[in-house]
Amino acid sequence: MEIRARYTLVGTFVLLAIAAVFSAVYWLQSAGGLGPRALVQVRYAGTVAGLLKGSPVHFNGVRVGEVLKLDLDAATPRQILVTIGVDPQTPLRADTKASIDFQGLSGAPVVALSGGTPSATILKGTDRGPPTLVAEDDAGQSVMVAAREAIRRIDMVVQSNAEPLHA
């Protein structure tokens, strides 16, 4: 009987240790790590296909945060509001550009922030909410759509210059 009690005690300890490891990994993944986060809203005029809650946010290629929330703008249904949490030390300026980039072989979408001149004002929120960056109109355009658009433009140039090309 004493041997079975030890097996039960060891088994319980192992199960608790496994549960603690899984909980820690889940917490780090969902919380995006340790430390405070500054909230920023990014307004996209088009599609943000594939972007999910928890997707990474990169500033000049360096991961600085994650996507916290995706919302449709009730006043303008074509616009999407993406709330991101970034490291407070990220140098976001009024002229920082926001877009959607695709990383890796899988093409997972990320919010890509870039640029900002040192002379531009630092992005600050208001009493009504976090600061807002407005992305360019084609910022959410997928790679396939961009490739189709480029091929269509090349085709237009070739068609308009067909006569000189034949000569």
C-alpha atoms as an extended CHARMM CRD file, in Angstrom:
* protein
*
       167  EXT
         1         1  MET       CA              0.0000000000        0.0000000000        0.0000000000  PROA      1               0.0000000000
         2         2  GLU       CA              2.8600000000        2.3550000000        0.7880000000  PROA      2               0.0000000000
         3         3  ILE       CA              4.3790000000        1.9010000000       -2.6980000000  PROA      3               0.0000000000
         4         4  ARG       CA              1.1190000000        2.8650000000       -4.4060000000  PROA      4               0.0000000000
         5         5  ALA       CA              0.8860000000        6.0270000000       -2.2820000000  PROA      5               0.0000000000
         6         6  ARG       CA              4.3250000000        7.1200000000       -3.5490000000  PROA      6               0.0000000000
         7         7  TYR       CA              3.3100000000        6.4880000000       -7.1650000000  PROA      7               0.0000000000
         8         8  THR       CA              0.1970000000        8.5860000000       -6.6280000000  PROA      8               0.0000000000
         9         9  LEU       CA              2.2370000000       11.3920000000       -5.0470000000  PROA      9               0.0000000000
        10        10  VAL       CA              4.8540000000       11.3440000000       -7.8440000000  PROA      10              0.0000000000
        11        11  GLY       CA              2.1490000000       11.1960000000      -10.5280000000  PROA      11              0.0000000000
        12        12  THR       CA              0.3250000000       14.1550000000       -9.0000000000  PROA      12              0.0000000000
        13        13  PHE       CA              3.5500000000       16.1540000000       -8.8330000000  PROA      13              0.0000000000
        14        14  VAL       CA              4.3870000000       15.3990000000      -12.4830000000  PROA      14              0.0000000000
        15        15  LEU       CA              0.8840000000       16.3950000000      -13.6490000000  PROA      15              0.0000000000
        16        16  LEU       CA              1.0710000000       19.6710000000      -11.6880000000  PROA      16              0.0000000000
        17        17  ALA       CA              4.5070000000       20.4340000000      -13.1460000000  PROA      17              0.0000000000
        18        18  ILE       CA              3.2610000000       19.8050000000      -16.7020000000  PROA      18              0.0000000000
        19        19  ALA       CA              0.2050000000       21.9960000000      -16.0840000000  PROA      19              0.0000000000
        20        20  ALA       CA              2.4440000000       24.7790000000      -14.7150000000  PROA      20              0.0000000000
        21        21  VAL       CA              4.6910000000       24.6660000000      -17.7990000000  PROA      21              0.0000000000
        22        22  PHE       CA              1.7030000000       24.7740000000      -20.1820000000  PROA      22              0.0000000000
        23        23  SER       CA              0.1810000000       27.6580000000      -18.2090000000  PROA      23              0.0000000000
        24        24  ALA       CA              3.4310000000       29.6430000000      -18.3190000000  PROA      24              0.0000000000
        25        25  VAL       CA              3.8180000000       29.1260000000      -22.0740000000  PROA      25              0.0000000000
        26        26  TYR       CA              0.1810000000       30.1140000000      -22.6980000000  PROA      26              0.0000000000
        27        27  TRP       CA              0.5260000000       33.2210000000      -20.5260000000  PROA      27              0.0000000000
        28        28  LEU       CA              3.7100000000       34.3510000000      -22.2820000000  PROA      28              0.0000000000
        29        29  GLN       CA              2.1550000000       33.7320000000      -25.7060000000  PROA      29              0.0000000000
        30        30  SER       CA             -1.1310000000       35.5160000000      -24.9900000000  PROA      30              0.0000000000
        31        31  ALA       CA              0.3590000000       38.3710000000      -22.9740000000  PROA      31              0.0000000000
        32        32  GLY       CA              3.1330000000       38.9340000000      -25.5190000000  PROA      32              0.0000000000
        33        33  GLY       CA              5.8030000000       38.7360000000      -22.8850000000  PROA      33              0.0000000000
        34        34  LEU       CA              6.5310000000       40.7880000000      -19.8540000000  PROA      34              0.0000000000
        35        35  GLY       CA              6.4450000000       44.5290000000      -19.4930000000  PROA      35              0.0000000000
        36        36  PRO       CA              4.0320000000       47.3610000000      -20.1830000000  PROA      36              0.0000000000
        37        37  ARG       CA              2.5070000000       47.9790000000      -23.5920000000  PROA      37              0.0000000000
        38        38  ALA       CA              1.4500000000       51.2410000000      -25.2200000000  PROA      38              0.0000000000
        39        39  LEU       CA             -1.8290000000       51.0520000000      -27.1170000000  PROA      39              0.0000000000
        40        40  VAL       CA             -1.9560000000       52.4080000000      -30.6740000000  PROA      40              0.0000000000
        41        41  GLN       CA             -4.7660000000       52.2270000000      -33.2270000000  PROA      41              0.0000000000
        42        42  VAL       CA             -4.0240000000       51.6920000000      -36.9030000000  PROA      42              0.0000000000
        43        43  ARG       CA             -6.7670000000       52.5930000000      -39.3980000000  PROA      43              0.0000000000
        44        44  TYR       CA             -6.7680000000       50.5760000000      -42.6400000000  PROA      44              0.0000000000
        45        45  ALA       CA             -8.9320000000       51.6730000000      -45.5850000000  PROA      45              0.0000000000
        46        46  GLY       CA             -8.9500000000       48.2680000000      -47.2590000000  PROA      46              0.0000000000
        47        47  THR       CA             -8.6260000000       44.6120000000      -46.4640000000  PROA      47              0.0000000000
        48        48  VAL       CA             -6.4370000000       43.1650000000      -43.7260000000  PROA      48              0.0000000000
        49        49  ALA       CA             -6.8770000000       39.5800000000      -44.8940000000  PROA      49              0.0000000000
        50        50  GLY       CA             -5.1970000000       37.0430000000      -42.6550000000  PROA      50              0.0000000000
        51        51  LEU       CA             -4.3690000000       39.4370000000      -39.8270000000  PROA      51              0.0000000000
        52        52  LEU       CA             -5.3850000000       37.9320000000      -36.4820000000  PROA      52              0.0000000000
        53        53  LYS       CA             -5.4090000000       38.8270000000      -32.8300000000  PROA      53              0.0000000000
        54        54  GLY       CA             -1.9130000000       37.9850000000      -31.6060000000  PROA      54              0.0000000000
        55        55  SER       CA             -0.2100000000       38.6640000000      -34.9470000000  PROA      55              0.0000000000
        56        56  PRO       CA              3.2090000000       40.3110000000      -34.5350000000  PROA      56              0.0000000000
        57        57  VAL       CA              3.8960000000       44.0230000000      -34.9500000000  PROA      57              0.0000000000
        58        58  HSD       CA              7.2820000000       44.9570000000      -36.4390000000  PROA      58              0.0000000000
        59        59  PHE       CA              8.9730000000       48.3490000000      -36.4480000000  PROA      59              0.0000000000
        60        60  ASN       CA             11.6470000000       48.4710000000      -39.1630000000  PROA      60              0.0000000000
        61        61  GLY       CA             11.8070000000       44.6690000000      -39.0380000000  PROA      61              0.0000000000
        62        62  VAL       CA             12.1230000000       44.3520000000      -35.2410000000  PROA      62              0.0000000000
        63        63  ARG       CA              9.2350000000       42.7980000000      -33.3040000000  PROA      63              0.0000000000
        64        64  VAL       CA              7.8890000000       45.4070000000      -30.9000000000  PROA      64              0.0000000000
        65        65  GLY       CA              4.4120000000       44.1330000000      -30.0610000000  PROA      65              0.0000000000
        66        66  GLU       CA              1.2970000000       42.3060000000      -31.1620000000  PROA      66              0.0000000000
        67        67  VAL       CA             -2.2130000000       42.8600000000      -32.4650000000  PROA      67              0.0000000000
        68        68  LEU       CA             -4.6800000000       43.0910000000      -29.5950000000  PROA      68              0.0000000000
        69        69  LYS       CA             -7.9890000000       43.7230000000      -31.3490000000  PROA      69              0.0000000000
        70        70  LEU       CA             -9.5820000000       44.0080000000      -34.8050000000  PROA      70              0.0000000000
        71        71  ASP       CA            -12.7500000000       46.0700000000      -35.2830000000  PROA      71              0.0000000000
        72        72  LEU       CA            -14.8770000000       47.3490000000      -38.1270000000  PROA      72              0.0000000000
        73        73  ASP       CA            -15.4600000000       51.0900000000      -38.0730000000  PROA      73              0.0000000000
        74        74  ALA       CA            -19.2310000000       51.5430000000      -37.6060000000  PROA      74              0.0000000000
        75        75  ALA       CA            -19.2040000000       54.9730000000      -39.2770000000  PROA      75              0.0000000000
        76        76  THR       CA            -17.1820000000       53.8300000000      -42.3060000000  PROA      76              0.0000000000
        77        77  PRO       CA            -17.6420000000       50.0850000000      -42.9550000000  PROA      77              0.0000000000
        78        78  ARG       CA            -14.7570000000       49.9210000000      -45.4410000000  PROA      78              0.0000000000
        79        79  GLN       CA            -12.2980000000       50.8630000000      -42.7080000000  PROA      79              0.0000000000
        80        80  ILE       CA            -10.8020000000       48.4800000000      -40.1740000000  PROA      80              0.0000000000
        81        81  LEU       CA             -9.4560000000       49.5850000000      -36.8040000000  PROA      81              0.0000000000
        82        82  VAL       CA             -6.5720000000       47.4690000000      -35.5450000000  PROA      82              0.0000000000
        83        83  THR       CA             -5.5210000000       48.0060000000      -31.9350000000  PROA      83              0.0000000000
        84        84  ILE       CA             -1.9090000000       47.0770000000      -31.3120000000  PROA      84              0.0000000000
        85        85  GLY       CA              0.1620000000       46.9080000000      -28.1480000000  PROA      85              0.0000000000
        86        86  VAL       CA              3.7670000000       48.0180000000      -28.6160000000  PROA      86              0.0000000000
        87        87  ASP       CA              6.7890000000       48.5360000000      -26.4130000000  PROA      87              0.0000000000
        88        88  PRO       CA              6.5240000000       52.0760000000      -24.9560000000  PROA      88              0.0000000000
        89        89  GLN       CA             10.0960000000       52.7840000000      -26.1140000000  PROA      89              0.0000000000
        90        90  THR       CA              9.1270000000       52.3340000000      -29.7820000000  PROA      90              0.0000000000
        91        91  PRO       CA              9.8280000000       55.6730000000      -31.5510000000  PROA      91              0.0000000000
        92        92  LEU       CA              6.4110000000       56.2270000000      -33.1100000000  PROA      92              0.0000000000
        93        93  ARG       CA              6.1140000000       59.6220000000      -34.8200000000  PROA      93              0.0000000000
        94        94  ALA       CA              3.2580000000       61.3830000000      -36.5530000000  PROA      94              0.0000000000
        95        95  ASP       CA              4.7310000000       60.4180000000      -39.9450000000  PROA      95              0.0000000000
        96        96  THR       CA              5.3110000000       56.7240000000      -39.1170000000  PROA      96              0.0000000000
        97        97  LYS       CA              3.9380000000       54.5660000000      -41.9320000000  PROA      97              0.0000000000
        98        98  ALA       CA              1.7930000000       51.5130000000      -41.2350000000  PROA      98              0.0000000000
        99        99  SER       CA              1.2440000000       48.6290000000      -43.6320000000  PROA      99              0.0000000000
       100       100  ILE       CA              0.7730000000       44.8800000000      -43.6790000000  PROA      100             0.0000000000
       101       101  ASP       CA              3.7550000000       42.7280000000      -44.5390000000  PROA      101             0.0000000000
       102       102  PHE       CA              3.9990000000       38.9930000000      -45.0880000000  PROA      102             0.0000000000
       103       103  GLN       CA              6.7850000000       37.0710000000      -43.3890000000  PROA      103             0.0000000000
       104       104  GLY       CA              8.3050000000       33.6780000000      -43.8680000000  PROA      104             0.0000000000
       105       105  LEU       CA              7.3920000000       30.8920000000      -46.2350000000  PROA      105             0.0000000000
       106       106  SER       CA              3.8740000000       30.6370000000      -44.8760000000  PROA      106             0.0000000000
       107       107  GLY       CA              3.1970000000       34.2930000000      -45.6280000000  PROA      107             0.0000000000
       108       108  ALA       CA              1.8400000000       35.0670000000      -42.1760000000  PROA      108             0.0000000000
       109       109  PRO       CA              0.7050000000       38.7110000000      -42.1080000000  PROA      109             0.0000000000
       110       110  VAL       CA              2.2220000000       41.1750000000      -39.6490000000  PROA      110             0.0000000000
       111       111  VAL       CA              1.6020000000       44.8470000000      -38.9780000000  PROA      111             0.0000000000
       112       112  ALA       CA              4.6770000000       46.6360000000      -40.3150000000  PROA      112             0.0000000000
       113       113  LEU       CA              5.5420000000       50.0740000000      -38.9500000000  PROA      113             0.0000000000
       114       114  SER       CA              8.3470000000       52.0330000000      -40.5410000000  PROA      114             0.0000000000
       115       115  GLY       CA             10.0860000000       55.3400000000      -40.7040000000  PROA      115             0.0000000000
       116       116  GLY       CA              9.3010000000       58.5430000000      -39.0490000000  PROA      116             0.0000000000
       117       117  THR       CA             11.6430000000       61.5130000000      -39.1650000000  PROA      117             0.0000000000
       118       118  PRO       CA             13.3330000000       62.6780000000      -35.9630000000  PROA      118             0.0000000000
       119       119  SER       CA             11.8820000000       66.1660000000      -36.4350000000  PROA      119             0.0000000000
       120       120  ALA       CA              8.2660000000       64.8860000000      -36.5320000000  PROA      120             0.0000000000
       121       121  THR       CA              6.1600000000       65.0910000000      -33.3890000000  PROA      121             0.0000000000
       122       122  ILE       CA              5.9150000000       62.0530000000      -31.1450000000  PROA      122             0.0000000000
       123       123  LEU       CA              2.6250000000       60.1960000000      -31.5230000000  PROA      123             0.0000000000
       124       124  LYS       CA              0.4440000000       60.7840000000      -28.4600000000  PROA      124             0.0000000000
       125       125  GLY       CA             -3.0510000000       59.7580000000      -27.5340000000  PROA      125             0.0000000000
       126       126  THR       CA             -5.9510000000       61.9500000000      -26.5080000000  PROA      126             0.0000000000
       127       127  ASP       CA             -8.4660000000       61.7710000000      -23.6920000000  PROA      127             0.0000000000
       128       128  ARG       CA            -10.8080000000       59.9130000000      -26.0530000000  PROA      128             0.0000000000
       129       129  GLY       CA             -8.4130000000       57.0910000000      -26.8610000000  PROA      129             0.0000000000
       130       130  PRO       CA             -5.0160000000       55.8780000000      -27.9640000000  PROA      130             0.0000000000
       131       131  PRO       CA             -3.0490000000       57.5640000000      -30.7610000000  PROA      131             0.0000000000
       132       132  THR       CA             -4.0560000000       56.6530000000      -34.3040000000  PROA      132             0.0000000000
       133       133  LEU       CA             -1.9210000000       55.9050000000      -37.3450000000  PROA      133             0.0000000000
       134       134  VAL       CA             -3.6300000000       55.9930000000      -40.7380000000  PROA      134             0.0000000000
       135       135  ALA       CA             -2.2930000000       53.3950000000      -43.1490000000  PROA      135             0.0000000000
       136       136  GLU       CA             -2.0250000000       54.0360000000      -46.8770000000  PROA      136             0.0000000000
       137       137  ASP       CA             -4.9490000000       52.9080000000      -49.0310000000  PROA      137             0.0000000000
       138       138  ASP       CA             -3.1030000000       49.9150000000      -50.4750000000  PROA      138             0.0000000000
       139       139  ALA       CA             -1.4550000000       48.8940000000      -47.1870000000  PROA      139             0.0000000000
       140       140  GLY       CA             -3.5290000000       45.7310000000      -46.8060000000  PROA      140             0.0000000000
       141       141  GLN       CA             -3.1580000000       44.6480000000      -50.3950000000  PROA      141             0.0000000000
       142       142  SER       CA             -2.0660000000       41.0340000000      -50.6210000000  PROA      142             0.0000000000
       143       143  VAL       CA              0.9860000000       39.8970000000      -52.5330000000  PROA      143             0.0000000000
       144       144  MET       CA             -1.1540000000       38.1650000000      -55.1460000000  PROA      144             0.0000000000
       145       145  VAL       CA             -3.2810000000       41.2580000000      -55.7210000000  PROA      145             0.0000000000
       146       146  ALA       CA             -0.1360000000       43.3900000000      -55.9920000000  PROA      146             0.0000000000
       147       147  ALA       CA              1.3580000000       40.9230000000      -58.4940000000  PROA      147             0.0000000000
       148       148  ARG       CA             -1.8360000000       40.9640000000      -60.5870000000  PROA      148             0.0000000000
       149       149  GLU       CA             -1.8440000000       44.7590000000      -60.5500000000  PROA      149             0.0000000000
       150       150  ALA       CA              1.8030000000       44.8940000000      -61.6610000000  PROA      150             0.0000000000
       151       151  ILE       CA              1.1550000000       42.4220000000      -64.4920000000  PROA      151             0.0000000000
       152       152  ARG       CA             -1.8980000000       44.4350000000      -65.5840000000  PROA      152             0.0000000000
       153       153  ARG       CA              0.1920000000       47.6150000000      -65.7050000000  PROA      153             0.0000000000
       154       154  ILE       CA              2.9200000000       45.8850000000      -67.7200000000  PROA      154             0.0000000000
       155       155  ASP       CA              0.2540000000       44.5870000000      -70.0970000000  PROA      155             0.0000000000
       156       156  MET       CA             -1.1250000000       48.1240000000      -70.5390000000  PROA      156             0.0000000000
       157       157  VAL       CA              2.3560000000       49.4730000000      -71.3340000000  PROA      157             0.0000000000
       158       158  VAL       CA              2.9750000000       46.6890000000      -73.8590000000  PROA      158             0.0000000000
       159       159  GLN       CA             -0.4370000000       47.2560000000      -75.5080000000  PROA      159             0.0000000000
       160       160  SER       CA              0.0740000000       51.0000000000      -75.7760000000  PROA      160             0.0000000000
       161       161  ASN       CA              3.5040000000       50.4450000000      -77.3460000000  PROA      161             0.0000000000
       162       162  ALA       CA              2.5510000000       47.4790000000      -79.5380000000  PROA      162             0.0000000000
       163       163  GLU       CA              3.0750000000       49.3510000000      -82.8230000000  PROA      163             0.0000000000
       164       164  PRO       CA              6.6480000000       50.4730000000      -82.0540000000  PROA      164             0.0000000000
       165       165  LEU       CA              7.4950000000       47.0340000000      -80.6510000000  PROA      165             0.0000000000
       166       166  HSD       CA              6.3550000000       45.2970000000      -83.8450000000  PROA      166             0.0000000000
       167       167  ALA       CA              8.4090000000       47.7000000000      -85.9460000000  PROA      167             0.0000000000
